[in-house]
Amino acid sequence: MMFGLCGLIFAGLGCFSTHLGSGIIGNVGVYNYSPSVIELGTVKQYWWCGYAANPAKSSQVTDSVQYLSIDMATGNTKGPKTVLAETPGSWDSKYLCNPKVIQGVFDDPLGDGQSFQYAMYYVGTSDGITNNIGVAFSKDGIHWKKYPQPIIKAPPATGYGVGQPALYNVDHKATIRMFYEESTSTTRHVAAISTDGVHFTMQGVLTTLGLDPDCPNPSWGDMAYDPTTGYWYAAFNMTFREPSTTGNVAEQGQLGIELYKIPDSALLTGSTPWQQLDTVDTNLTGFESNFIAALVHDPYGNVNVGAYPAIQMYVSVSAPQPPWDASPVVAAQSTSPSNWVIAPEQWTPNSPLMPLYRYVNNHVHEVTTGWIDPSGGFHEQSLLGHLYQSPQQGASMALYGCKRGNRDYFVSLDSACEGQRILGRDGYGYSQAVAGLNLVALYRCSTDHDHFVSQDPKCEGQTTDELLGYFVR
């Protein structure tokens, strides 16, 4: 199984399930991640990397590409089923993963006189270390024929190689723009173009201007285009948690993803920086890992489908959510690949403010803009204010959700959560009062066993730790 910048092998099989609840997609008990999603009318087609037996070599049970289609109007489904796997003795004989699918008109790409409607770009390796990108073609999205050689090869240097292709069909025929990840000692994202879907020419390297400075050299999941506005959207992965904060258990899957957009004219030049739009992380979802997201798009790579102008995503997550009082070790163990499934998320423009609530149960407080364990006995105690979901309106000070030990939830201005376990980003506010804005000052408070946040500078008779900042009332 290819994951992040390294290869992992996970053993164990489970039964198939098309829905795991709340729109979650995957096969129970085995890993499901790195999706590709096409929406046409009421039908969504999904391809993803999953654990299954290789139809061409039954003794090989590792990576495969899984397929599922769902008619959202009728509920009719096809799959899930294995539609692509390793080819014994070939360049992709060891692992095969990270599928991305696009539609078009591909005339005779394999030299056999056949034309195809679908192209799948995927990552494979023969040694389990160095990754290359290949392509397969299909007439129905289910039955595939591979091009025999990789079409993007790893550079001649040590490292992961190339992977995570993202696709756009320029002319609705065979002119494909591909954006892919190239990782040696650092990670960069490369733009390339082809007129036949097979032979690609490099165009340049995507700018990093405007990306999260707390996440240098980020990996990513997907890109897609909005022809109405001329913007590209991209889902980048956040960092891994430091093992020192997770009981020295190395988590498998980053803590979150960040959604960005950038004008087409600035994609390679950086004349306009990436604009952060949203964060999907543990703070928001409750899942310990949230990584490698797919943007839902039409057959050609445009986001103008379904809920548009909302941007739909499917995120690889580790489910279920750890309970509210899980230890750092238990939370980290929940990221095991056997728990990986694919969950829907959505960003809606022009809805930038998120309420910051204070909750309490019989033991502790929790302050968050995101998920609360429904089995934890929490009830809402107060609405403290509102945070922006991204830097805007002059609000650029981030507030983070953190946890110390099993039960002590707290918020912090430190992106590293003061050396404790990070849950994610609550949102953005102001470091100073701003005249003319209806803002409220918030304070971090502590008791003898937990933390909370208050509008009262005296912390309601408890200890005042610090002024956090100013937030929309």
C-alpha positions in Angstrom: 0.0 0.0 0.0 1.4 3.4 -1.0 0.9 6.1 1.6 2.3 9.5 2.0 6.0 9.4 1.3 6.5 5.7 2.2 5.1 2.3 1.5 3.2 0.3 4.1 1.8 -3.2 4.1 -1.4 -4.0 6.1 -2.9 -7.5 6.5 -6.5 -8.4 7.2 -9.7 -8.8 5.2 -13.3 -7.8 5.9 -16.7 -7.9 4.3 -17.9 -5.5 1.7 -20.3 -2.6 2.5 -21.3 0.2 0.1 -22.4 2.6 2.8 -21.1 2.8 6.3 -23.5 5.5 7.4 -23.6 9.3 6.8 -22.5 8.9 3.2 -19.3 7.1 4.1 -17.9 4.9 1.4 -15.7 1.9 1.8 -15.1 -1.8 2.5 -15.5 -2.8 6.2 -12.3 -3.8 8.0 -9.7 -2.9 5.4 -8.2 0.3 4.2 -10.0 2.6 1.8 -8.4 5.9 0.8 -7.2 8.2 -2.0 -10.5 8.5 -3.9 -11.5 9.9 -7.3 -15.1 11.0 -7.7 -17.0 12.0 -10.9 -20.6 13.3 -10.7 -22.9 13.3 -13.8 -26.5 14.2 -13.1 -27.7 12.1 -10.1 -24.9 9.5 -10.5 -21.6 9.6 -8.6 -18.8 7.3 -9.6 -16.1 6.5 -7.1 -12.7 4.9 -7.6 -10.3 4.5 -4.6 -7.3 2.6 -3.3 -8.3 -0.5 -1.3 -7.1 -3.8 0.0 -8.1 -6.8 -2.0 -6.9 -9.9 -3.8 -5.3 -9.3 -7.2 -7.6 -11.0 -9.9 -4.5 -11.8 -11.9 -2.6 -13.3 -8.9 -4.9 -14.5 -6.1 -2.0 -14.9 -3.7 -1.2 -11.2 -3.9 -3.5 -9.4 -1.5 -2.4 -5.8 -1.2 -3.4 -2.7 -3.2 -6.2 -2.5 -5.7 -8.5 0.0 -7.3 -12.1 -0.3 -6.0 -15.1 1.0 -7.9 -18.6 2.0 -6.8 -21.4 4.0 -8.5 -24.5 5.3 -6.7 -27.5 6.9 -8.3 -28.4 9.5 -5.6 -32.0 9.8 -6.8 -32.8 6.1 -6.8 -30.2 4.6 -4.5 -29.2 2.1 -7.2 -25.6 1.0 -6.8 -23.0 -0.9 -8.8 -20.1 -2.4 -6.8 -18.0 -2.2 -4.8 -15.7 -4.3 -6.9 -12.0 -4.6 -7.8 -11.4 -3.1 -11.2 -7.6 -2.7 -11.3 -4.7 -4.4 -9.6 -1.0 -5.1 -10.1 0.4 -6.7 -13.2 2.8 -9.6 -12.3 6.2 -9.0 -13.8 5.5 -5.5 -14.8 6.5 -2.0 -13.6 3.5 -1.9 -11.3 3.9 -5.5 -9.9 4.5 -4.5 -6.3 1.9 -1.8 -5.5 -0.8 0.0 -7.4 -2.8 2.9 -5.9 -3.9 6.6 -6.0 -6.3 6.4 -8.9 -7.6 9.5 -10.6 -10.2 9.2 -13.4 -11.2 11.6 -16.2 -13.5 11.2 -19.2 -12.8 12.1 -22.8 -12.3 10.6 -26.3 -9.1 8.6 -26.4 -8.6 7.2 -29.9 -6.3 4.2 -30.2 -4.0 5.0 -27.2 -3.0 1.4 -26.9 -2.3 0.8 -30.6 -5.1 -1.8 -30.9 -7.5 0.4 -32.9 -9.9 0.8 -30.0 -11.3 4.1 -28.6 -12.1 4.7 -24.9 -14.2 7.0 -22.8 -12.3 6.9 -19.5 -8.6 7.3 -18.6 -7.3 6.3 -15.1 -4.0 7.7 -14.0 -2.5 5.7 -11.1 0.7 5.1 -9.2 2.6 1.9 -9.3 6.0 0.4 -8.3 7.9 -2.8 -8.9 10.2 -2.4 -5.9 7.8 -1.0 -3.2 9.9 2.1 -3.0 10.1 4.2 -6.2 6.7 5.3 -7.6 5.8 6.0 -11.2 2.6 7.1 -12.8 0.8 5.0 -15.4 -2.5 5.1 -17.3 -5.3 2.6 -18.1 -8.2 3.1 -20.4 -11.9 2.0 -20.3 -15.1 2.2 -22.1 -17.3 1.9 -19.0 -15.2 2.9 -16.0 -15.1 -0.7 -14.8 -13.1 -2.8 -17.4 -9.7 -1.4 -17.9 -6.7 -1.9 -20.3 -3.3 -0.7 -19.2 -0.8 1.2 -21.2 2.3 -1.1 -20.8 4.8 1.5 -19.5 4.7 4.3 -16.9 3.9 7.7 -18.6 5.5 9.8 -15.8 8.7 8.3 -14.4 10.3 9.1 -11.0 13.3 11.5 -11.2 16.7 9.9 -10.9 17.1 10.6 -7.2 16.1 8.9 -4.0 12.7 9.5 -2.4 9.1 8.6 -3.0 9.2 9.4 -6.7 6.0 10.7 -8.4 2.3 10.3 -7.4 -1.0 11.8 -6.6 -2.0 12.8 -10.1 -4.8 15.4 -10.5 -6.5 15.8 -13.9 -8.2 18.2 -16.2 -9.5 17.5 -19.8 -8.9 20.7 -21.7 -10.9 20.0 -24.9 -13.2 17.2 -23.7 -11.2 14.8 -26.0 -7.7 13.7 -25.2 -5.9 16.9 -24.2 -5.1 16.3 -20.6 -3.5 18.6 -18.0 -2.0 16.6 -15.2 -0.8 18.0 -11.9 1.3 15.5 -9.9 3.4 15.3 -6.9 7.2 14.8 -7.2 9.0 14.0 -4.0 12.7 13.5 -3.6 14.3 15.4 -0.7 11.5 18.0 -0.9 8.0 17.9 -2.4 6.8 19.9 -5.3 3.8 19.8 -7.6 4.4 19.7 -11.4 2.1 20.7 -14.2 2.3 18.7 -17.5 0.1 18.4 -20.6 -0.6 15.8 -23.2 -2.6 15.8 -26.5 -3.2 12.0 -26.5 -3.5 11.2 -22.8 -0.2 9.3 -22.9 2.8 11.5 -23.8 3.2 14.4 -21.4 5.3 17.5 -21.5 6.2 19.4 -18.4 4.8 23.0 -18.2 6.2 24.1 -14.9 5.9 23.9 -11.1 3.0 25.1 -9.1 3.5 28.1 -6.8 3.6 27.6 -3.0 3.0 31.3 -2.3 0.2 31.6 0.3 0.2 28.0 1.5 0.2 27.3 5.2 3.7 28.2 6.6 3.1 25.7 9.4 3.1 22.9 6.8 6.2 23.3 4.5 6.4 21.1 1.5 2.9 19.8 1.8 1.6 16.8 0.0 -1.8 16.9 -1.5 -4.9 14.9 -2.6 -6.5 16.6 -5.7 -7.1 19.6 -7.9 -10.1 20.7 -10.0 -11.1 23.8 -12.0 -14.0 26.2 -11.9 -14.5 27.6 -15.4 -17.1 30.1 -14.2 -14.6 32.0 -12.0 -11.3 30.9 -13.5 -10.0 29.4 -10.2 -8.3 26.2 -9.5 -9.2 24.4 -6.2 -6.7 22.2 -4.4 -6.8 20.0 -1.3 -3.5 19.9 0.5 -2.6 17.7 3.4 -1.7 19.1 6.8 1.2 17.7 8.9 1.4 14.5 10.9 1.2 14.8 14.7 4.5 14.5 16.5 4.8 11.0 18.1 5.7 12.8 21.3 2.1 13.9 21.5 0.5 10.6 20.7 2.1 8.3 23.2 5.0 7.6 20.8 2.6 5.9 18.4 3.2 7.1 14.8 -0.1 8.0 13.4 -1.0 6.8 9.9 -2.7 9.6 8.0 -2.4 13.4 8.5 -4.6 15.2 11.0 -6.3 17.3 8.4 -6.6 18.8 4.9 -6.7 22.5 3.8 -8.8 23.7 0.9 -7.3 26.5 -1.3 -8.1 28.3 -4.5 -5.9 30.3 -6.9 -6.5 32.0 -10.3 -5.5 30.1 -13.3 -3.2 32.9 -14.4 -1.3 32.6 -11.1 -1.0 28.8 -10.8 2.6 28.6 -12.1 3.7 32.2 -11.6 2.5 33.0 -8.1 1.3 36.5 -9.2 -1.6 35.9 -6.8 -1.1 33.6 -3.8 -3.2 30.6 -2.9 -6.2 31.6 -0.8 -7.1 29.4 2.1 -10.8 28.6 2.3 -11.4 25.8 4.8 -9.8 23.2 7.1 -11.1 19.7 7.6 -9.4 18.2 10.6 -10.0 16.3 13.8 -11.4 19.5 15.5 -14.1 19.6 12.8 -14.8 15.9 12.2 -13.7 14.0 15.3 -11.8 11.6 13.1 -8.1 11.3 14.2 -6.9 11.3 10.6 -8.3 13.3 7.7 -6.1 13.2 4.5 -5.8 12.7 0.7 -9.1 14.3 -0.3 -10.8 14.2 -3.7 -12.7 17.1 -5.2 -16.0 16.0 -6.8 -16.1 17.1 -10.4 -17.8 16.6 -13.7 -16.4 14.1 -16.2 -13.8 16.6 -17.4 -12.5 18.0 -14.1 -14.8 20.9 -13.4 -16.2 21.5 -9.9 -19.5 22.9 -11.4 -21.7 20.0 -10.4 -24.5 19.3 -7.9 -24.1 21.6 -4.9 -22.0 24.2 -6.8 -21.0 26.9 -5.8 -20.4 24.7 -2.8 -17.3 22.6 -3.3 -17.8 18.9 -2.5 -15.0 16.7 -1.3 -14.5 13.1 -0.2 -11.8 12.8 2.5 -9.9 9.7 3.6 -10.5 9.4 7.3 -9.9 7.0 10.2 -13.3 5.9 11.6 -14.9 5.8 14.0 -14.0 8.8 16.1 -12.1 8.1 19.3 -14.3 8.7 22.4 -13.9 12.1 24.1 -11.7 10.7 26.9 -9.5 8.5 24.7 -5.8 8.5 25.7 -3.3 9.8 23.2 -2.3 6.2 22.5 -5.9 5.0 21.9 -6.5 8.0 19.6 -3.3 7.3 17.7 -4.1 3.6 17.3 -7.5 4.5 15.8 -5.5 5.6 12.7 -4.8 2.0 11.8 -5.3 1.4 8.0 -8.0 -1.1 8.9 -10.1 1.9 10.0 -9.7 4.0 6.8 -12.9 4.9 5.0 -13.9 7.8 2.8 -16.2 10.5 4.1 -18.0 13.4 2.4 -17.3 17.0 3.3 -18.4 20.3 1.7 -17.2 23.9 1.7 -19.8 26.6 1.1 -18.7 30.1 0.0 -20.0 33.2 1.7 -20.6 31.4 5.0 -17.3 32.3 6.7 -18.3 32.5 10.4 -18.3 29.5 12.7 -19.8 29.6 16.2 -17.5 28.9 19.1 -19.4 27.0 21.8 -18.4 26.0 25.3 -19.6 22.6 26.3 -19.5 20.8 29.7 -20.2 17.3 31.0 -19.8 15.9 34.5 -16.0 16.0 34.2 -14.6 18.7 32.0 -15.2 21.6 29.6 -14.6 21.5 25.9 -14.5 24.7 23.7 -14.7 24.2 19.9 -16.2 25.2 16.6 -16.4 21.5 15.6 -17.2 18.0 16.7 -18.4 17.0 20.1 -18.6 13.3 21.1 -22.4 12.6 21.2 -21.8 9.8 23.8 -19.7 12.0 26.1 -22.6 13.6 28.0 -21.8 17.1 26.9 -24.3 19.9 26.8 -23.9 23.4 25.4 -23.1 25.9 28.1 -22.6 29.1 26.2 -22.0 30.7 22.8 -18.7 32.6 23.2 -18.4 34.2 19.8 -17.7 33.4 16.1 -14.5 32.7 14.2 -13.7 33.0 10.5 -13.0 29.7 8.8 -10.1 31.2 6.9 -8.0 34.4 7.2 -10.2 37.3 6.0 -11.6 40.6 7.0 -8.3 41.4 8.7 -8.7 38.4 11.0 -5.5 36.4 10.7 -4.9 35.1 14.2 -5.5 31.3 14.4 -7.1 29.6 17.4 -6.3 25.9 17.8 -8.1 23.1 19.6 -5.7 21.0 21.8 -5.8 18.2 24.3 -3.6 17.3 27.3 -3.8 13.7 28.4 -7.1 11.9 28.3 -9.5 14.7 29.3 -8.0 18.2 29.5 -9.3 20.1 26.4 -7.9 23.6 25.9 -7.5 26.2 23.2 -4.2 27.8 22.2 -2.7 30.4 20.0 0.3 28.0 19.4 0.0 25.9 16.2 2.0 23.2 18.1 -0.5 23.2 21.0 2.3 23.9 23.5 3.7 20.4 23.0 0.4 18.7 23.6 -1.9 16.8 21.1 -3.4 19.0 18.4 -7.0 18.5 17.4 -6.9 21.2 14.7 -7.9 24.7 13.9 -11.0 26.3 15.4 -10.8 29.3 13.1 -9.5 32.9 13.0 -9.9 36.1 15.0 -8.1 39.3 15.8 -5.1 39.9 18.1 -6.3 43.4 18.9 -9.6 45.2 19.2 -10.7 46.8 15.9 -12.8 50.0 16.0 -16.2 49.7 14.3 -16.4 45.9 14.5 -18.7 44.1 17.0 -16.1 42.0 18.7 -15.8 40.2 22.1 -12.7 39.6 24.1 -12.1 36.0 25.1 -9.9 34.6 27.9 -8.4 31.2 28.5 -9.2 30.0 32.0 -8.1 27.0 34.1 -9.4 25.1 37.0 -7.6 22.5 39.1 -8.3 19.8 36.5 -9.3 21.4 33.1 -9.5 24.5 30.9 -12.3 26.6 29.5 -12.8 29.9 27.7 -14.8 32.9 29.0 -15.9 36.4 28.1 -15.2 37.3 31.7 -11.6 38.6 32.3 -11.8 37.2 35.8 -12.7 33.7 34.4 -15.8 33.4 36.6 -13.8 33.0 39.7 -11.3 30.6 38.3 -7.7 31.3 37.1 -7.2 33.6 34.1 -4.4 32.2 32.0 -4.3 34.8 29.1 -6.3 37.0 26.8 -6.8 35.0 23.6 -7.9 37.8 21.4 -11.0 39.4 19.9 -13.6 37.6 18.0 -16.9 38.4 16.2 -19.7 38.5 18.8 
